[in-house]
Amino acid sequence: MGRNRIRYESDARNIMINNSLDDRDQQILSLLLSGKSNRVIATKLKIPMSTVQRRTRKLFEADVVRARYELNHKKFGLRKGLLHVYLKDGDIQGIANQVSKIRGMQSTSIHIGNSDIVGLFVFKETQHLLDIMSECKKIVGVDRVVWSEEVADIAEADTGHNDRQLLSEIA
């Protein structure tokens, strides 16, 4: 059973990648990105809910769309910010892994362009922020570290708007 499930998920992923999305999948994806439930999507598109559920499952299995839950840090008195790490030299993957292990780091990614590594972090007191920066500066290969603190999250109202716009452009 497990092997068949893996094969099924792999097949679904290949179908989505190789054949792109058909019109119905694009419609479902657009409605998903706008926050609509399966029931609302089925009603709006006038198709059975089981069809929406099956197609939605395939979109997730093909990694076309991801679900992510995030803690509301403000409710716990935490602040959120970005850490930009610039490297002198060294193993960028290894340094990014070290940055990701610093207490308070929520996610770490490697970038091309302005900074080499960008990390999302949370902190309560200014001293914790200073500790995060100090730990990061101790890593061999790090040249400098700068940070910014989030003061407002504008995208919360409609997180799927830009994704829906992008989807219509690539379709």
Secondary structure, 3 states (H helix, E strand, C coil): CHHHHHHHHHHHHHHHHHHCCCHHHHHHHHHHHCCCCHHHHHHHHCCCHHHHHHHHHHHHHCCCCCCCCCCCHHHHCCEEEEEEEEECCCCHHHHHHHHHCCCCEEEEEECCCCCCEEEEEEECCHHHHHHHHHHHHCCCCEEEEEEEECCCCHHHCCCCHHHHHHHHHHC
